[in-house]
């Protein structure tokens, strides 16, 4: 089944403790992105990647890092999480034919206390 | 950079009522347009998309949308809503060339009462 898999689904952590949210897709998509969803703000892009070793900042990159060492994986790293990063995070992927739309993962609900 | 504006943050309808959710985008070139739906507690699912051809696009679950280029609009419609359509709906746009952000509107929460 074609899908984007995120882990974990739920995470509660403390301020300053480094964490990684994993994202993996099995569709051989070139493009991958991370979004955060907050009430009243919709989805905002954090980082995106056009292909292996090619990443760039989205609209709200502060406090996040990403890497794209393999085509299928695009982990999101929070080096020193803060409470304002409490949010619902989605990973998405797309082929070069973006008219097909993006496929989204199931989301990771992160709470930083 | 592109932007998307969704007209209503919340819409409340009774079952069988007709639905139209407004979406306007801002971008000077050719675009791809999408509507996504997010049911409570779930991830985003693609409802329909437009990238070329017939401006009237039909999607899943009886939804359709019409691209009006002169108005920069891509409104979502459904003739008769059901209780199961209760969800949040997001309009999104991306330029049709190169790679750029898939930009979302802030969403419209639809509540359908039985």
Interface residues (C-beta under 8 A of the other chain):
Chain A: X31 X33 X35 X40 X41 X42 X43 X44 X45 X48 X50 X58 X59 X90 X92 X94 X98 X99 X100 X101 X102 X103 X104 X105 X106 X107
Chain B: X9 X32 X34 X36 X42 X43 X44 X45 X46 X49 X51 X52 X90 X94 X99 X101 X102 X103 X104 X105 X106 X107
